[in-house]
């Protein structure tokens, strides 16, 4: 399950985020870390719902720095301790991150050391690497998930993830995949 991922093209009517450039602003993990009460409530609910299954995997969106992962992991451990103290019988869920921004590529190995799995958000990563808004008809034709820079980024993420023994999957829509889904 992905934690709350709002901002950019993902708006919530009851939690407005108004910014001049929402794709480069306050979104994803940034909102959650600024509002830990929302993050804690969500992951506690996820954990409680996983009781009896122990198959929960939590994915953190829009990670740009290892410090965000460290803080999110601290909060996740706090939530886990709380639900265990309430009598919930669960294992600590696996935690992964969305690799969606260029800064994550250059920290892939350090990020992989901290989490259980990586998922490449191919839509956002392609958009950010090529400086192309896929929703803008003037430049949408330049959105190319097979661009050499995009493919090199994918390779680098996979190599660094595998060097740390982590599973790497891809999530998004591309000309190769032809459907919006997640693949390993």
NORQUI-V451861 format. One record per backbone hydrogen bond with DSSP energy under -1.0 kcal/mol. NH is the residue of the N-H (numbers start at 1). CO is the residue of the C=O. If there is no record, write none. Layout:
NH;CO, NH;CO
This chain:
3;59, 7;10, 10;7, 15;12, 24;21, 27;25, 28;6, 29;61, 30;27, 32;28, 33;29, 34;30, 35;31, 38;35, 39;35, 40;36, 41;37, 42;38, 43;39, 44;40, 45;41, 46;42, 47;43, 48;44, 49;45, 50;46, 51;48, 53;50, 54;50, 58;94, 59;1, 60;96, 69;65, 70;66, 71;67, 72;68, 73;69, 74;70, 75;71, 76;72, 77;73, 78;74, 79;75, 80;76, 81;77, 82;78, 83;79, 84;80, 85;81, 86;82, 87;84, 88;83, 94;56, 96;58, 97;117, 98;60, 99;119, 100;98, 104;101, 106;102, 108;105, 111;107, 112;108, 113;109, 114;111, 116;95, 118;167, 119;97, 120;169, 121;99, 122;120, 122;171, 125;121, 126;122, 127;123, 128;124, 129;125, 130;126, 132;127, 136;133, 139;136, 140;136, 142;139, 143;140, 147;144, 151;147, 152;148, 153;149, 154;150, 155;151, 156;152, 157;153, 158;154, 159;155, 160;156, 161;157, 162;158, 163;159, 164;160, 165;162, 166;161, 169;118, 170;183, 171;120, 172;181, 178;174, 181;172, 183;170
